Amino acid sequence: MPAPKPPETTVPSDETRDVEARERLAIRWLYPGLDGQLTALPPGGLVLGRGDDCDVVMSSAETSRRHAEIRREGPLWIVRDLGSRNGTFVNGQRVSVGPLSPRDLLRFGDWIGVLAAMTEGGPGPVYETFAPGLYGGPALRPTLELARRAAASLLPVIVEGETGTGKEGLCRAIATWSGRTGPFLAVNCAAIPESLAEAELFGYRKGAFTGAERASPGYFRAADGGTLMLDEIVDLAPPVQTKLLRALEQREVVPLGESTPVPIDVRVVVAAQEPLAQAVKEKRFRADLYARLNGVTLRLPPLRERTEEIPFLFLRLLQDQTGGRPPEVEARAIERLCLYDWPFNLRELDLLVKRLQVMRPDGQVRRSDLPETMMFPEAEPSAHGTEARAAARPPRPRSPEDRQARDEQDLAALKEALRAAHGNVVRAAEAAGMTRQRAYRLMGQRTDIKLGELRAGAAARPVKDED
């Protein structure tokens, strides 16, 4: 199948640009084009399809001539299928009409995009290779820009992130960007027996303990002139943490069995799956050692927060594994990858790519080739999209900031819908694309929503609210 043309959009007027700046919503196209191009949602909405008269032209056999439209209706953005042959999908669920929210995944035939915030600045590269084996885009770029600045300084660096998010890869990049000419060594502190931790880190002389048949310089001296990554540093025993603090402050180590300090020139970068500040609060990590290490803290986002980058990462890894000749990938497979939670992050994605290379060395990668854990049933088209949104993505954890922002957005939409529905909670919840239970929970957070006053302004025959 020939590659579809990139989406073509109309040039917005000055008025449209002003509204876009306020609303800051757009579709970032993820597949089949991987350039991550943004198409702004103007006040008048968009018509998407294969036809040349559409606002967004998707030249593909899988899309209909007039496939779908996205329009503003009151406080909400609404997607409406225009009788397309292959359907319009929101978060993996087929819809006839449905409300949209930021981070929703959209599929029109074989075109996939995510509802994203408009970004400031020039276009620039959306996805790129930041360092060998370190790929990313909008979700990762802020962290890596800070990492580059920190690498050129003398500040200590903490890298935090869930398992498999690429902490070692980032630490290697920091070592490269720092310009230090010595080696890079990565040490998993959790794998060092407590009784040997001091000797392994700081070295020992021959005969210093039973089994020490020869002297060892230890990791600090082995990394002299370079960078030492201490992974899972929280697992170091308190006595070792004390000696590590002294080594960092004095820039010298005392090998086990020796009495003379040895100067060291090592850049230490530490990594942890959990925030070190939390470990300090729980008294599992020394506060003074944390204060010594806490120059710049970098957080690597989990893959579930990098939806916009998943197709790029997947196809880039697939390309690397197949020597530049990756198989074709079905759009529905890409959709499932974007909706999956990825509990083991990049490590899990890399293993999936290797599995698919064995299963499909020359053929097309289909949705059915993915593990069962990535599947969930597709619902029938919904009249209002409420069922689709309720069954959309499997539950995924959100940060408190994400939940607060989502609650505020949903609350604003609910208040508008309540006014339009004269206080009828059932109708307002349906119009706002949420369940009645969530509507009541949101209303419970605010005291300025007066249902009695809204209902008093209803027509002569008000509709009774279904409690």
Stockholm file with secondary structure:
# STOCKHOLM 1.0

chainA/1-467         MPAPKPPETTVPSDETRDVEARERLAIRWLYPGLDGQLTALPPGGLVLGRGDDCDVVMSSAETSRRHAEIRREGPLWIVRDLGSRNGTFVNGQRVSVGPLSPRDLLRFGDWIGVLAAMTEGGPGPVYETFAPGLYGGPALRPTLELARRAAASLLPVIVEGETGTGKEGLCRAIATWSGRTGPFLAVNCAAIPESLAEAELFGYRKGAFTGAERASPGYFRAADGGTLMLDEIVDLAPPVQTKLLRALEQREVVPLGESTPVPIDVRVVVAAQEPLAQAVKEKRFRADLYARLNGVTLRLPPLRERTEEIPFLFLRLLQDQTGGRPPEVEARAIERLCLYDWPFNLRELDLLVKRLQVMRPDGQVRRSDLPETMMFPEAEPSAHGTEARAAARPPRPRSPEDRQARDEQDLAALKEALRAAHGNVVRAAEAAGMTRQRAYRLMGQRTDIKLGELRAGAAARPVKDED
#=GR chainA/1-467 SS CCCCCCCCCCCCCHHHHHHHHHHCEEEEEEESCCSCCEEECCTTCEEEESSTTSSEECCCTTSCTTCEEEEEETTEEEEEECSCSSCEEETTEECSEEEECTTCEEEETTEEEEEEECCCSCCCCSSEEEETTEEECTTTHHHHHHHHHHHTSSCCEEEECCTTSCHHHHHHHHHHHHTCCSCEEEEEGGGSCGGGHHHHHHCBCTTSSTTCCSCBCHHHHHTTTSEEEEETGGGSCHHHHHHHHHHHHHTEECCBTCCSCEECCCEEEEEESSCHHHHHHTTSSCHHHHHHHCSEEEECCCGGGCGGGHHHHHHHHHHHHTTTCCCCBCHHHHHHHHHSCCTTHHHHHHHHHHHHHHHCSSSCBCGGGSCGGGCCCCCCCCSSSHHHHHTSSCCCCCCHHHHHHHHHHHHHHHHHHHHHTTTCHHHHHHHTTSCHHHHHHHHHTCSCCCHHHHHHTSCSSCCCCCC
#=GC SS_cons         CCCCCCCCCCCCCHHHHHHHHHHCEEEEEEESCCSCCEEECCTTCEEEESSTTSSEECCCTTSCTTCEEEEEETTEEEEEECSCSSCEEETTEECSEEEECTTCEEEETTEEEEEEECCCSCCCCSSEEEETTEEECTTTHHHHHHHHHHHTSSCCEEEECCTTSCHHHHHHHHHHHHTCCSCEEEEEGGGSCGGGHHHHHHCBCTTSSTTCCSCBCHHHHHTTTSEEEEETGGGSCHHHHHHHHHHHHHTEECCBTCCSCEECCCEEEEEESSCHHHHHHTTSSCHHHHHHHCSEEEECCCGGGCGGGHHHHHHHHHHHHTTTCCCCBCHHHHHHHHHSCCTTHHHHHHHHHHHHHHHCSSSCBCGGGSCGGGCCCCCCCCSSSHHHHHTSSCCCCCCHHHHHHHHHHHHHHHHHHHHHTTTCHHHHHHHTTSCHHHHHHHHHTCSCCCHHHHHHTSCSSCCCCCC
//
